[in-house]
């Protein structure tokens, strides 16, 4: 009997069930690895004395404009949501043959330097090359940070009954990327003022959640935090539930979303629930803890809202919208990847 033809994967993350199948048999060769690769968990944790070394790795594959800023910020986020302080950064920079000028390299390193200085990060090394293997600039970043053993938190700690809090709004990073990468397409479809504001989303409200995470940890007994990135808020919620072995329910109408995000998504036929969402922090805590957390975020001028609660795993992943309860929508790939793959 012939072996069935393997399915060709679409652009985006490798399907989690496939990734789990490949990772589950990897041996742990060093007992200091306290937390290794798991679905929905943002960083690895390696024991070093009385602390954990946190290590995360994320590429920037959608954005080309100010790519150095994206690379540092999104990797900082993965450390921050684990309760840690990001400290050391490594960057592998791949640049397209025939399209790379000295000015482009200058701009990328300028943005890396600016982002590292802003976040108090030390660039420790990496690799850079021009290669025919890519058709646009790509940065694969690795961030290393640290956290006390008592301070470690992950996306796997949420419990049934915990409320789910979202800071800022969904689709922030995606909004910035779409405004910058699809500017010509959007001209004439949306007001110029909306497009201009959306391009600034990279910095305001910004794609960093480091401040959000620190305030959350100082304000409440947070049970879990997560950085919803590729696949958007819906995927981030799904990852947190899988990691925590729980269910959840969210109220769609309570999810914060910026008008710029709504306008751009409508113009391009995109669902903001599935749009890459760096800049928004997902956090869970007991209901009695939520008031102080929200109040302290408000003092820091960070928007936040309770958007749902965690449920027993048997209840599944649900969403209330317009008075109806439906399954939480599943996005096999990010809406950006879907849009950029269209002919």
C-alpha positions in Angstrom: 0.0 0.0 0.0 1.3 3.4 -0.9 2.0 5.9 1.8 -0.6 8.7 1.7 0.7 12.0 0.3 1.6 14.4 3.1 -0.5 17.5 3.4 1.2 20.8 2.3 1.1 23.3 5.2 -0.2 26.8 4.7 1.7 29.9 5.8 1.7 30.5 9.5 2.4 28.6 12.7 2.9 24.8 12.4 -0.4 23.2 13.6 -0.1 22.6 17.3 -1.1 18.9 17.1 1.7 18.3 14.6 4.2 20.3 16.6 3.3 18.4 19.8 3.8 15.1 17.9 7.3 16.1 16.9 8.3 17.5 20.3 6.8 15.0 22.8 9.7 12.5 22.5 12.6 15.0 22.9 14.7 13.9 25.8 15.6 16.4 28.6 19.4 16.0 28.7 19.9 18.6 31.5 17.9 18.5 34.7 18.2 22.2 35.1 15.6 22.7 32.3 12.6 23.4 34.6 10.2 24.3 31.8 10.7 23.3 28.2 8.7 23.6 25.0 4.9 23.5 25.6 2.0 24.8 23.6 1.0 28.3 24.7 4.0 28.8 27.1 6.1 31.8 26.1 9.6 31.0 27.4 11.8 28.2 28.6 12.9 28.3 32.3 16.4 27.0 33.2 17.5 26.8 36.8 20.6 28.8 37.7 21.2 28.9 41.4 18.3 30.6 43.2 16.9 32.0 39.9 15.5 30.9 36.6 17.1 31.9 33.3 14.3 32.7 30.9 14.9 32.2 27.1 12.5 33.0 24.3 12.8 33.0 20.5 10.6 34.8 18.0 11.0 35.7 14.3 9.6 38.8 12.6 8.3 37.6 9.3 5.3 39.9 8.5 6.7 43.4 9.0 9.5 45.0 7.0 9.3 48.6 8.2 11.1 49.2 11.5 11.7 45.4 11.8 14.4 45.9 14.4 11.9 47.5 16.8 9.4 44.7 16.4 12.1 42.1 17.0 13.2 43.5 20.3 9.7 44.3 21.6 8.1 41.0 20.9 10.9 39.0 22.4 10.9 41.2 25.5 7.2 40.4 25.9 7.8 36.7 26.1 10.1 37.2 29.0 7.9 39.8 30.8 4.8 37.5 30.8 6.8 34.9 32.6 7.3 37.4 35.4 10.9 38.1 34.3 13.2 41.0 33.3 14.5 40.8 29.7 18.2 41.5 29.6 20.2 40.0 26.7 19.3 39.9 23.0 20.7 37.9 20.1 19.6 38.6 16.5 19.9 36.6 13.3 19.3 38.9 10.4 18.5 37.5 7.0 18.4 39.9 4.0 17.3 39.4 0.4 19.8 39.2 -2.3 19.5 41.9 -4.9 17.3 44.1 -2.7 19.6 44.9 0.2 21.4 48.2 0.3 23.8 49.6 2.9 21.0 52.0 3.9 18.7 49.2 4.7 21.2 47.5 6.9 21.9 50.9 8.6 18.1 51.3 9.3 17.7 47.9 10.7 20.7 48.3 13.1 19.5 51.8 14.0 16.1 50.4 15.0 17.6 47.6 16.9 19.8 50.0 18.9 16.8 52.3 19.6 14.7 49.5 20.8 17.5 48.0 23.0 18.2 51.4 24.6 14.5 52.0 25.3 14.0 48.6 26.9 17.5 48.6 28.7 18.5 45.5 26.7 22.1 44.5 25.8 22.6 43.2 22.2 25.1 40.3 22.8 25.5 38.9 19.4 23.9 37.0 16.5 24.5 36.6 12.8 23.7 38.6 9.7 23.8 37.7 6.0 22.4 38.5 2.5 20.9 35.3 1.1 18.8 34.3 -1.9 16.7 32.2 0.5 14.5 35.1 1.6 12.6 37.7 -0.4 12.2 40.3 2.4 14.2 41.1 5.6 13.7 38.6 8.5 15.0 38.9 12.0 15.0 35.8 14.3 15.5 37.1 17.8 16.4 35.3 21.0 15.9 37.1 24.3 17.3 36.0 27.6 16.1 37.3 31.0 15.8 36.2 34.6 13.3 35.8 37.4 13.4 34.6 41.0 12.1 31.1 41.5 9.1 32.4 43.5 8.4 35.0 40.8 8.0 32.6 37.8 4.6 32.6 36.2 3.3 31.2 32.9 0.2 30.8 30.8 -0.4 27.4 32.4 -1.5 28.7 35.8 -5.1 29.8 35.1 -7.9 28.2 37.2 -11.6 27.8 36.6 -13.4 30.8 38.1 -10.5 33.2 37.3 -11.5 36.3 35.4 -9.7 37.1 32.1 -8.3 40.6 31.7 -7.0 42.1 28.4 -5.0 45.3 28.3 -5.1 47.9 25.5 -6.9 46.1 22.7 -6.7 43.3 20.2 -4.9 43.5 16.9 -2.5 46.3 17.8 0.6 44.8 16.1 -1.5 43.7 13.1 -3.0 47.2 12.8 0.5 48.8 12.6 1.7 46.2 10.1 -1.3 46.5 7.8 -1.1 50.3 7.9 2.5 50.3 6.9 2.6 47.3 4.5 -0.7 47.8 2.8 -0.7 51.6 2.7 -1.3 51.8 -1.0 -4.2 49.4 -0.9 -5.8 51.3 2.0 -5.5 54.8 0.5 -9.0 55.9 -0.5 -10.7 53.1 1.4 -10.2 54.6 4.8 -9.7 58.2 6.1 -6.1 59.4 5.8 -6.2 60.4 9.5 -7.1 56.8 10.5 -4.2 55.4 8.4 -1.8 57.9 9.9 -2.8 57.0 13.5 -2.7 53.3 12.7 0.9 53.5 11.4 1.9 54.9 14.8 0.4 51.9 16.7 4.0 50.5 16.7 4.8 53.1 19.4 1.4 54.2 20.7 -0.4 52.3 22.1 2.8 50.3 21.3 3.5 46.6 20.9 5.3 46.2 24.3 3.5 44.6 27.3 6.5 44.8 29.7 4.9 47.7 31.7 1.5 46.0 31.6 3.0 42.8 33.0 4.9 44.5 35.8 1.9 46.4 37.0 -0.3 43.3 36.9 2.3 41.3 39.0 2.6 44.2 41.5 -1.2 44.6 41.8 -2.6 41.2 42.2 -2.0 37.5 42.7 -1.9 36.8 38.9 -2.4 33.1 38.1 -1.4 33.3 34.4 -0.2 35.7 31.8 0.1 35.3 28.0 1.2 37.4 25.0 -1.3 36.8 22.2 0.8 37.1 19.0 0.4 35.2 15.8 -3.2 33.9 15.4 -4.5 36.9 17.4 -6.5 37.1 20.6 -8.6 34.0 19.8 -5.4 31.9 19.4 -3.8 33.4 22.5 -6.9 32.5 24.6 -6.9 29.0 23.1 -3.2 28.5 24.0 -3.7 29.7 27.5 -6.7 27.3 28.0 -4.7 24.4 26.6 -1.6 25.2 28.7 -3.8 25.5 31.9 -6.0 22.5 31.0 -9.2 24.6 31.4 -12.1 25.9 29.3 -13.1 29.5 29.0 -15.8 31.9 27.9 -15.4 35.4 26.7 -17.9 38.2 26.0 -17.0 39.5 22.5 -18.7 42.9 23.0 -16.4 43.5 26.0 -13.2 43.0 24.1 -11.4 46.4 23.7 -10.7 47.2 20.1 -9.4 50.4 18.7 -11.4 52.2 16.0 -8.4 52.2 13.7 -8.2 48.4 14.0 -11.9 48.0 13.2 -11.7 50.4 10.2 -8.7 48.7 8.7 -9.9 45.2 9.3 -13.3 46.0 7.7 -11.6 47.5 4.6 -9.4 44.4 4.1 -12.0 41.8 5.1 -10.1 40.7 8.2 -11.4 39.4 11.5 -9.5 41.3 14.3 -10.0 38.2 16.6 -7.4 36.4 14.5 -5.0 39.3 13.9 -1.5 39.3 15.4 -1.9 41.1 18.8 1.4 42.0 20.3 0.8 45.0 22.6 -2.1 43.4 24.4 -1.6 41.4 27.6 -3.8 38.5 28.7 -3.9 38.0 32.5 -6.0 35.9 34.8 -6.7 36.2 38.5 -9.3 35.6 41.1 -12.3 37.9 40.8 -11.5 39.6 44.1 -8.1 40.6 42.8 -9.3 42.2 39.6 -10.4 45.5 40.9 -7.0 46.6 42.2 -5.3 45.3 39.0 -7.6 47.3 36.8 -7.3 50.4 39.0 -3.5 50.4 38.8 -3.5 49.9 35.1 -5.9 52.8 34.8 -3.5 55.0 36.9 -0.7 54.1 34.5 -3.0 55.1 31.6 -3.3 51.6 30.2 -6.7 50.6 29.1 -7.9 47.2 30.4 -11.1 45.2 30.7 -12.5 41.9 32.0 -13.5 40.0 28.9 -14.5 36.6 30.3 -13.6 33.9 32.8 -11.9 30.5 32.9 -14.1 27.4 33.0 -13.6 23.7 33.7 -12.0 22.0 30.7 -15.2 20.0 30.1 -17.1 23.2 29.2 -14.9 23.9 26.2 -13.9 27.2 24.6 -16.9 29.5 24.3 -17.8 33.0 23.2 -20.9 35.0 24.0 -21.9 37.5 21.3 -25.2 39.3 20.8 -26.9 37.2 23.4 -25.8 33.8 21.9 -23.1 31.4 23.1 -21.0 29.9 20.3 -17.7 28.0 20.1 -14.7 30.3 20.2 -13.6 30.8 16.6 -10.5 28.8 15.6 -7.9 30.5 13.3 -5.6 27.9 11.7 -3.3 30.8 10.7 -3.1 34.5 11.4 -5.3 36.8 9.4 -2.1 38.6 8.2 -0.8 35.3 6.7 -4.1 34.6 5.1 -4.2 38.1 3.6 -0.6 38.1 2.4 -1.2 34.7 0.8 -4.1 35.9 -1.4 -3.3 36.0 -5.1 
